[in-house]
């Protein structure tokens, strides 16, 4: 007789850990054991666990109004949209529940723009190692066999280019290209930042050919790299940008930000969401944006991140048989490993330190943006102890 199918669909390879409480940069297991969290729910809990300001606004809103649908004006949605417009390149914002939904809208927005322009531009250029979500459109955009095998036929219209191959990009980017879509810093792909000069060159190339530039800042946005959004380091602006994860501070929330020109085709009835932009999510998102954009917040983050990276470089030098290099920017960092990355993740768990693996044998370090200098020093101590167990 076959074993019973589990009540939770078994699509996750879960670690046998379960947490009952979070506080700042710490998670507590049912046993009472305390873990230093360098995952932040994979860059989601940007302000740590149970941030009191987020708890307060969520509690207040929950006692007033949960859901009314987008048939009506939602004041919290208007407030958050205005905050994002005021602090970014964008003229307009659409709210979703996740990064995957944001990717779907970004693709639709590109298609509708060129349809209304009356130009046949069938191709969206994407890059090897990308991760834009797990919907059928998002996996077609990324194109990796790991995500697409068994799920065909795939949505057409994407051309996946090698990461960092300028010749391939120049050959592909012509007047049949609708858009170029990429992450300024690949997360799942192994913490791979696109150099500022390359991002500037890509913006220039899109301007020259007319293609829209679509940035996926779901993981690298909301202060993660030390700026509100990662593309700001290069001094450029996209036409469309996907945001999620950190924007909700742990509450499900995503968004697509766009210029008026890029969004011009998205008129009434062209897109919608039942839950997207609901009052609960938007009051939390507005508070997250308020805190991250407050004077001094990002400056303090950058100071802590610089010191943390220097300590990580020392850790790499001390354990050359375990670590190869440090990657990333701000508090979106990766340790390229000589040993299997999964071994380091497990060893770190043994030191009550939580990390997350990525492609290219990299272990991601994504602590809350509010983590203290002392807590980062404690993380180094625990990583050192974990590395010693692997020698």
Secondary structure, 3 states (H helix, E strand, C coil): CCCCCCCCCCCCCCCCCCEEEEEECEEEECCCCEEEECCHHHHCCCCCECCHHHHHHHHHHHCCCCCCCCCCCCHHHHHHHHHHHHHCCCCEEEEECCHHHHHHHHHHHHHHHHHHHCCCCCEEEEECCCCCCCCHHHHHHHCCHHHHCCCCCCCCCEEEECCCCHHHHHHHCCCCEEEEEECCEECCCCCEECCHHHHHHHHHHHHHHCCEEEEECCCCCCCCCCCCCHHHHHCCCCCEEEECHHHHCCCCCEEEEECCCCCCCCCCCCCCCCCCCCHHHHHHHHHHHHHHCCCCHHHHHHHHHHHHHHHHHHHHHHCCCCEEEEEEECCEEEEEECCCHHHHHHHHHHCCEECEEECCCEEEECCCCCCCHHHHHHHHHHHHHHHHHCC
